[in-house]
Each structure stands twice: as structure tokens, then as C-alpha cells.
Amino acid sequence: MMIREFFTPMNVTLLILFITSFFFIQGKYRTDIVALCALLALTVTGILEPSEALAGFSNSVVVMMVGLFVVGAGIFRTGLAKLISSKILLLAGKNDTLLFFLVMLVTAFIGAFISNTGTVAVMMPIVISIAASANVSQRRFLMPLAFASSMGLFTLISTPPNLVIQEALVSGGFEPLKFFSFAPVGCVVVTVGVIVLFFMSKLLVTKNNNVEKKDKKGKSIKDLVNAYNLRQQFSRLEVPAGSVLVGVSLADSCIRSEYSVNIVKIVRRSGSRFRSSVTEELAGPDSVIIKDDIIYCQGSMENMQALVNDKGLVMLDADNHEHVYDIQNHGVAELYILPNSELVNHTLKDMSFREKYGVNVIGIQHNGNYNIEHIANQRLHSGDALLVQGDWDTIAKLADYQEDVVLVGQPLKEAAKITIDHKAPMAAGIMLLMIAMMAFDVVPGVVAVLGAAVLMVITGCLKNAEEAYGSINWESIVLIAAMMPMSTAFEKTGITTIISGFLMDSLGGMGPYILLAGVYFCTSLMTMVISNTATAVLMAPIAMQTALIMGVSPYPFLFSVAVAASMCFASPFSTPPNALVMTPGGYKFIDYIKVGLPLQIVMGIVMVIVLPLIFSF
């Protein structure tokens, strides 16, 4: 009888939350799987109806986050974020103080419009590179970088907790927040964060800083370009209308045999001036050259100039060979020939290499010597390296020919780093349009975000829909959608009322400021053990109920939940950005306590004082 009395809906809900929190803290299992198990437990025990349990997956906040992942991916893919960041950060030169402030401010600004995880992913390699060139320790910058990505609370979409409290306000019948309602709070947060971290971050610098380790997983595109000296051997030739090559196939042109010039790629533009598309074709014998094609050629400058003069072509960027990096759908990789390979003692021409493997060989390395001229008739040997060029998917499939060659590195991961630079203005326009539509309430926020996500795909800022789907962090989406019904369970079983009542009974008599402090630090404490979004989901209805019981405005209380959930710095596992910089910065758990905990406490004190001044009780 006592056991039955113990397993009341309220106690079962608390037990499920306790077990869920335990597995979140343990970190042995994926957070989305843990959240789904909690959701199933609430449904099986009858605490939630199936419709209530699944409501999170159709929630506008969750759908909006899906769209924001795609928009962020488009911004990264086009190189827009990296372009803006690198140009601004370069202003610092080798002044480490100015560099610190720029890292913080630029990161916070970018984090206001795209996910803080994505912001850190883009900014981290830039900051490491600039710190190295400025001869300063990257340890001082990486942890502040992660913290700054969460401080950019200038917009409604900057962090998931912001969207959570928006949902709580709308559900409670209150006026929804505007797109820039968080801007005053964000200014205070960034100011406090920059000042505190400027001094605290010096504690992170040690005498024995980590030295960059050489990547042994394969050479990057830049490494390969430099090793084979491709810069001086690649040129782009434009085919004007009057060229004798117009309408001629590469086989009939005899360019390779007559000029010792290898055509590796043809880039073709189509469409109007305002809506153009670019297609790339791996050059083959049957490739037909048409007017306005850009052909990527490999060969000596002397031979290239002869080809240009004889065939009526135009050489582009004669003194600038940076276009060798102009690789989007096609890339380069390195293969090593195995001892028992059928390629040994044969030439590329004998083996019809391109026809069999689907890629062009543009360089051969033999006994440490790199050769990119007259390679078609060069006899291959065991241990030779072949530099191949082709589309990324075909290069990746070369790993299947394990009896003949060894593919070095991970081409598909290398391909993911390539940006579609000429689409950067388009991505910027889409992002600004989305922000404008949300800022002026032209359409609901979720519609603006989904519209921007679709535009990123159909305008080519992302290669295809598959890349858009792949950019979504489904673990985060499922975690949020599965944890949202927990707050419904809290309300149904009376837990929200009890916690709100406890806060009122213990702190309510001391005034709204003390009660606000209780809500803030309760949220901050919970965020140290479970994810910030899950904490915001659970605390938002409690904050709302607490404010209503006291008869004051819920706005400062809900804002305290959003800020406290985002400003968790004392643990490397409370937010993804904190975890991202842990290994590159060589940080230990104690480093987060040493720097993050004082910042978290100072931020809490400041917010309890400032929030009622911005949003009155």
C-alpha cells in the first residue's frame, strides 16, 4: 500500500527527471536517446497522452531551430562567416589586447544570428591561426571564444532558451517578444563578459602551451598544391566566340599531344546576369568546348602561351595562381600504388586510367621527386604517389580499389571544407531578408526562417537538399522536442505549482529582487548538470507561475531563465561550445571552474540588478 502511495504521478515524474538527469551527467549515452526514453516513460506510465508527448516535435520553436541549422550551414558553406570574421580579426595585427577584444566582439555578433556551436566551429581555426601569427597563446582566446558565442543575446534567435521563453509568453497570453528585444540584455552581457574575461583569461596561459600536432591523416588541398608546385603550372583559359576550339571535342583538339597541356576541368556558366549557375565538368576525350567556357589547364607557361596564341584563347589571371584552390564539386587527392597493383610497370595511357577510375592524374611523385609534365607515358612503380583530380564522390570511391592503390586522407571531409565563395553575397542577402522579416513582423518567425532555409538550397548556397538535411544537428532537435513535454508533465502533476510556491514561501517575502535571484541561480545551477535548453524548458513555466503568484510582470523572470541557461561557464559539458574548445585549448575541468565560475557568479549578480531596470516588475 505504501509503495502504491509512493508512486503517485508527481513522484513518478520526479523519479523520471532524476534518472534522466543522472544519465545526462554521466554522459555515457547520447542525450537524445536519454530524452526519448524519458518521453516514453512519461507516456507508458500514463502521465502524458500520446498527443501531449509528441507535441514537442511539432512545436514552432523546434521547427524554427531546424531551419536555423540550414541557414547557418548556407552561411558557412558560402564562406560568408569566415570572410567577415577573418577580415575583421586581421585588423588586430599582432596586438594581443586588441585581438582579444575583437575575438569577443566578433564572435558575440555572429552568435547573435546563427547557432553558437556553428559560430565556434567557424571562428576557432581563424583564432588559432591568428594567435599563432601574433605569437600569443591560443589558450587565452579559445575559452573566451566559446563563452562569447553564448553572450551574443542580441536577437530572438541567438540561443534556443530565447525561443523557449518566447513560447512560454505566447502560451501564457502575453505579448510576444520582438526580434531585438534581447538587444539591451546582450549589450550588458557582452560588456560584463569582455571586462571580466580580459583579466580572468590570463589565468589560462601556462608556460607549457600545447604545440600544434602535425596532421598525419593526409595532406590538405593546400599541402598537395604546394608539394606538386601546382601554383605555377595551372592556368585558366577563356574560350571566346571566335576561337577555333568552339564546338570541338578535346579528343579532336589534340591539345595534349601538340602542346603538352592537360585540360583537367571545364567550368561553364549559364543563365542570365542576375541568376547565373555554374557547372563543372571533369575534362574527358568526349568533352566539347563551347563559347565562354573557362578551361582549367595544366602545363608550362611557355606551352600555355602557345596554345592561347594558336587557338584564339584568353588567359585569365596570368600573374595570379590562387585559382588553383577554386574547387567546389571537383577536388584533388593523393593515391599510393601498392606492390601487387596492376598499375606497376605500366603507363597511365596503357591502363586507360581515366576511363577505369573516373579521375585525371595531374601529377606523379617518384622517389621524392614531383613531376607534372609528360606524365601520360611515364612508367609507374610500387610506392609512387599519384595526384588525381575529379569529383569528390568519385575520389572517395577510389578507396574501394584496395588491391591497387591506397587513398590518403578523407576526401569527403576535405570537400566539406570547400566554400562556394561566389554565393556569399546571395547568402548575405537571404540572411538579411530573414532578419528584416522577423524584425518587422512581416511574417511569423518560423515562416521567415523556413523560407530562408529553402532559399539557401534553391539558390545554390548549399549544394543540394541532402547537404541541407545533413547540416541539421538532429541530436539537439530530438533532445529539445523530447524534453519539452516534461514541462507539460510538471504542470499536470502540480510540480510547477509546488516549486513556484516553495520559491514564494521562502523568498517571496523578501521582495521581487530576491525572488528573481532565486529563479536565476536555480536555473544556473540546473544548467550545470543538464543541457541549457532542457533547463530553460523546465524552468520557464516555473518562472512564469512564480511571477503570476506574486502579481508582478513575468518578463524579467523569464528573461532571467533565458540568460541563466545561456550563461553557464563553469562546466565544459553544459554547452556544446564549451566542449568544442576543450581539446584544442588543452583545458582541464578545473580551468572552467577557475575562469567560468567567477564569471557565472558575476554575471548572475549583474543580471539580477539590471533585468528589472530593463523590464520592470
N, C-alpha and C positions, 0 to 999 in steps of 0.2 A: 504493500500500500504506500509506504514511504517512497519507494522507488518510483511508483507511478506519479506521486505528487511532485517528485523532483523534476520529472521530465515534462514540465509544462512547456508550451510553445516559446515562452520567453527564455527559459533556461536552455532549451534545445538550440535556439537561435544564438545565444551567447556561447554555448559549447561549440557550435559550428564555427563561429567567429574566432574563438580561441584556437581551435585546431588549425583553421586556415592561416591565422597569424603565425602559428608555430612553424608551419611549412614555408611560409613566406620568409621568415627569419632564417630558417635552416638553409634555404637556397638549394636544396638537393633536387627539387623538381621544378619544372617550368611553372612560372606564375600563372599562365593562362590555364594550364591543366588543373592547378590547385583551385583557381577561381571557379572553373567549370564543375569540379567535384563539389564545391560548396553550394553552387547553384542547384545541382542535382539533389544534394542532401536536403536543402530547403524545400524542394518540390516533393521529394519522396516522403518526407515527414508531414506533408500537408500544410506547412506554414505558408507556402506560396502556391497559388493556382498556376497551371502551365502558362497561361496568358501573362500573368504577372512576372513569372520567371524569365520569359522571353522578351519582355518589353524593352530591355536594355539594348537588344540588337536592332530595334527599330527607332531608338532614341535619336533625336536630331543631333545631339552632341557627338554620339558615336559616328553617325554618318558624316558629320562635318569633319571629324578627325581623319576619316578615310580620305576625303577629298584633299585635306591639307597635306597628307603624306604625298599625294600625287603632285600637287602644286609645288611642294618643296623639291621633289625629285626633278621636276622640269627646270627649276631654278638652278639646281646643282648640275644637271646634265648639260645645260647650255653654257655652263661656266660663268653665269652671271654673278653668283655669290662669290666665287673665287676671284673674279675680276675686280669686283668692288672692294673686297677685303684686302687683296694684295696691293692695290693701288693706294688705298688709304694708309695701310700699315707701312708702306715704303717711305711715307713722309717722315717716319720717326728716325730713319737712318740708323745710326749706332748709339743713339741716346736712349739708354735703357729706361730712364724715368718716363720720357715721352712715349716710348714703346709700350710701357706698362699701361699708361692711361689710354692709349689708342686701342690696345688689345681689349681692355674692359669696355670701352665705349662702343667700338665697332661691333663686338660680339653681342652686347646688350641690344644694340639697334637691330641687327639681323635677327636676333632671337625674338624680337617683338612681332615678326611677321611669319617666321617659319619655326618648325619644331626645334627645341633646344638641343635635342640629340643630333639632328642634322646640322645645326649650326656648329657644334663642336667638331663634328666629323669633317666639315669643310675648313674650319679655322685652324684645327690642330696642326696639320702639316705645314701650313703657312707660318704659324707662330714658331714651330720648331726650326724651320729654315731660317727665319729672320733672327731668332735668338742665336743660332749658330754663327750667322754672318756678323752679328753685333758682338760676338764673343761673350755672351752672358748665359747664365744657367737657365735652361728651359724649365727647371723645377719651379722657378719663381713665377712662371707665367701660366703653366698648364692648369693648375688647380684654380687660380683666379679666373681663367678662361671658362672652366666648367661652371663655376659659380655665377659668372656674368651672364652666361646663356640663360640662366633661370631668373636673372634680375630684370630682364627686358619686359617688364609688366606694363608696357605702354598700350597694348591693344587687347581686344577681347579674345583674340586667337593665339596669344603668345604662349599660354600654357593650358593644359587640359583643366586644371582646377578653376580657371577663369570661366570656362564654358559650363562647368558643373554648377557654380553659384548662379550663373545666368539662368540655368534650367530651374533652379530652386526658386528664384524670384518669380519667373514666369508661372510656375506651377502654383505659387502662393498668391497669384493675382496681383503682384506688384509690377510697377513699370520696369520694363527690361532695360538693361544697360546699353549704352551707345558703344560704338566701336572703339572710341578713345576714352571711355570712362575711366580706364585704368591709368591714363597718362600721368595725372598728378602723383599717384602712388608710385608709378615706375620711376619718376624723377627723384623722389625721395629715396627709394630703394637703391638706385644706381649711385646716387651721391654718397649715401652711407657706406655702401659696399666698396666703392672705389677708395674712399678715405681709409676705412678700416683695413682693407686688404693691402693697401700700399705699404703699410707698416708691418702687418702680420705676415705677409708673404715672404718677408726677408728671413723668417724663421725656417723656411723651406729650403733655403740654399745651404748645401753642405759642402765640405771640402772634397768629398769623393763623389762627384756627379757622374751619372751614367754616361758612358761613351756609346755613341751610335754603333750598332752592330751591323756588319755587312750582310746584306740580304743574300742568302745562299739558295734561294728558291728559284733563281733565274734572273736574267738581266731584264731591266725595263726597256721600253722602246728607246728611251734616250741613250741608255748604255749601248744598245745594239747599233744605233745610228752613229755613235762616236767610235765604237770599235771597228766598224767597217768603213768609216770615213765617208758615210753616205751624203753628208752635207755638201761636199764638193762634187758629187757625182750625180746628183738629182737636179732635174730642171723641169719646169712646166712650160709646155708649148701650146699656144692657142692656134686653132685652125680657122683662118678667115675664109670668107666666101670664095676668094679667088685661088685658094690653094689647090694644087694638083692632087692632093690626097682626099679631097671631099668625095665621098661615095666609094672609096677604095677600102678593101679589107686589109688587115695587117699582113696576111699571108701574101697578097698580091703586091703590097707596097715594098717588100724586100728591104725594109728599114734595117733589120738586124744584120742581114748578110752584107749589105752595101755600106752601112755606116757604123756598124758595131755599137748600135744604140738599142737598148732594150726598152720596149714600151711595157710598163707594169700596170698602169691603171688609166682609165678614161673617165673623166668627170663631165657630166652632161647636165646643163641647166635647161629647164623647160618652164612654160607658163609666162605670166605677164611680169612686168617690172615690180608690181606690188604684191604679187602672190606667186613667187617662183618656187620651184622644187629642184633639188639637186639629187641626181642619181649617180652612183659609182658602178663601173663595170670593170671586172678583172680582165685585163687585156689577154686575148687569145687569138689564134690564127683567123677565126671567123669574125672577129670584131670589125665592124665597119665604121669608119671615121666620117662624121658629118660636120656641117658648118657650126662654128662656135664651140666645138669640143675643146676641153682642156686635157691634153695628154701628158701623163707623168712619165718622164723618160730618165733612163739611167745610162750614163756613158761619159766619156771625157768631154770637156768643154769644146775642144777642137772639133771632134766629130759631131757634137751637138750643133755647133755653129754652121757646119757644112750642111747638115740636114735642114736647118732653118733656111739657109740661102737657096738650096736647090728646090725645096718643096713649097716655098712661099709661106712659111710659118712665122709666128711672132713669139719671141722668147719673153716669158714673164719673169720678173724678179731676178734679173741676171746676176745681181750682186747680193741677193738675199736668199739664202737656202733654208730659212726657217720652215718653209712649207713642207719639208720632209716630214714634219710632225702632223701634217694635215691629214689625219687618218680618222675616219669615222666608222664606216662599215667594213673597211679593209685595214689590216694591220700587218705587222711583221713579227716573226718569231724565229727561234733557232732550233735546229734539229741536229742530233749527232748520229752518225752512221755506225751501226753495230758490226762486229767482226763477221758474222754469218749473213749479213744483209746481201740481197741480190744486187744491190747497187754497187758493191765493191768491184773495182776494176772495170767499171762501165762508165760511160759519159751520160750526162743528162739527156743529150739528144738521142743516144741509143735506147735509153729506157723510156722515152716519151714521158718524162717526169711530170709535166704539167697535166697531160691527159690522164695519167693514173691517179695522181694525188690531188689535182684540182688547185694547185698553187704554183706561183712562179718562184724560181730560185734566183735571187738577185745578188748573192754573194757566197763565196766558199772560203772557209778557213782551214788551212792545211799546215800542220806543224807550226802553229802560231802565226802564220802569215795569212793576211786577209786579201782576198782577190775578188774584185767585182767586174773585171773585164775579161772578155773572151772565155766565159765560163761554160758555154754550151758543150764544148768539146774537151773540157778538162776531165781527166780520168779521176774517179773518186776512190778514196781509200778508207779503210776502217779508222774510225776516230775523227774523220773530217766533220766539220760543222757546216751546215747549210743554212743560210739566211733566206727564209721563204717569206713571200708576200701573198696575201689572199684575204678572203673574207674571214672574219673571226670564227664563225661556226665551222668552216672547213678546216681552218688551222687546228681547232680543238679536236677535230676528228682524227688528226694525224696520230694522236695518242693510241689509236686502235692498231696501228701498224707496228706493233712492238717487236716483231721479228726482224724488222729492217732498220727502224730509226727510234730514237728517244726524243720526245718533245720536251724541251726545257721550259720550266715555268708553268703558269696557268693563264693561257691566252684569254679566256672569257673574263677573268678577273681584271686582266690588263685592259680589255676592251671597255669594261665598265668605267675605267678612269678617263676615257677619252670624252672630251666635251664637244658639243655641236655649237661651236663658237658663233657661227653666223646667225644662229637663232636666239642669241642673247637679247637683242632688242625686242623680239617678239615675246619672250618670257617676261621681260620687264613690263611690257605693255599689258600683258594678261594679269600680272600681279597687281599693277596699279589700278586696273579696271576693277578687279575683285575688291581691293581696299576701298575704292571710291563707292562702289555699290553697297558695301557694308556700312561705310561711314555715313552715307546719306540715306540709309534705309530704303534704297530703291527696290530691293527685293529682300526676302528673308536671308539671313546669313548663310544657312545651309544651301540655299539655291545658288548664291553667289560663289560659294566655294566649289560646289559640284560643277557649276558652269565653267569655272576657271580650270578645274581638273580635266574636263572634257576638251577644252580648248588647247591645253598643253599637249594632248595626244593628236588631235586632228590638224594642228598647225606644225607638227613635227618637232616640237620641243622635246618630246620623248619619242624614241624610235618607233614604238608600237604600243598597243594595248597591253601586251604581255609585260613590257617593261614597267608600265604604269601599275599593273597589279603586283608585280614583283617589288615595287618600291614601298608598298604598304607594310608596316610593321604589324602583322596580324596578331602577334602575341599581345601587343599593347591594346589593340582593338578588342580582342576577345576578353582580356583581363578587365577592361573598363565595362564592357557590356555585361559581363557575368557578375561583376561586383555591384552594379547599380541596383539590382533587385534586393541586395542586402539591406539597403536603406528602407525599402518598402517593408521588409520583414521587421525592421526595427520599429517602424511606425505601427504596424499591425499588432505586434506583441506588446506594445507600450514601452519599449526600451527608450525610445526617443524622449517620451514624456518623463520617465524616471530620471534620465541623465540631466535633462533640462531642469527638472525640479531640484535635483541634487545641487546643480550649479547655482540655482536661485537661492536655495535654503542656506548654502554655505557661503556664497559670495554676494548674493543679491542685495543684502542689507548694507554692504559696503559701497554701493554705488555702481553705476554702469561701467565706469572705467575698470574697476577691479573685476567685474563680471566679464568684460571684454578681454582682459588679460587672462582670465581663466580659460576662455574659449580658445584664445590664440595659443597659449602654451600647451593646452591639452591637444590641440591639433598638431603642434610642432613635435610633441612627444610621440604621438602615434605615427607620424611620418618617419620617425627613425626606425620603426620596426616593420611597417608595411608601406607600399608604394604611395607616392603623394596623391595620385589620382584616386586610389581606393580610399585614402583618408578623407579627401575632400567629399567624396560621395557619402561617406558615413557621417561626417561632421556637419555638412551643410544643413540637413533638416534639424539637427540638434541646435545649431546656432540660430536658425530661424525660429524654432519653438521657444528658445530661451529669450530672445528679444521680444517676442509677442507676449510671453507671460509677464515680462517686466514692463510692457507697454511702451517700448521705445522702437525706433526705426531698426529694421533688420539689416540695413545696408552696411553699417560699419562692422557688424558681427559676421556677415557673410564675406565681406572683404578680408576680414582677419583670417578666415578659414582659407581663402584662396592664397593669400600672401604666406601664411604659416606653412601651408602644404608645399609651396614652391621654394621657400627659403630654408630648406633642410640641408645643412652643410656638414654636419658632424659625423656623417657616415658615408663611406664610398658606395654603399648599395641602396641608398634612399632614392636616388635619381640616376637614370642612365648616363647623363653627362659626367657625374662624379665617378662612375665606374670606368668610363671610357678613358679618362686621363690617368688612371691609377698606374697601369703598367708603363706607358711612355714616360711618365714623370718619375717613376721609381718610388712612388709613395707607399707608405705603410699606413695601417689603420690609425695609428697614433698621430700621424700627420694631419688627418682630417679632424681629430679631436683637438689637436693643438691650435689649428688655424680656424677650422669651421665652427667649432662650438662657441668660442667667444663671439664670432661674427653672428651666429644664430641668436645668441642671447641679446647682443646689442641691437640687432635688427628687430627683435621682438619688443624690446622696451621702446624703441623709437616708434614702431608701428602702433602700439597701444596709445601713445600720446598723439600721434599725427592723424590716424584714421578718423577719430571723431571730429577733428578740425576740418577734414575734407568732406566727410559725410556725417552730418550732425545726428545726435541721438534723437 
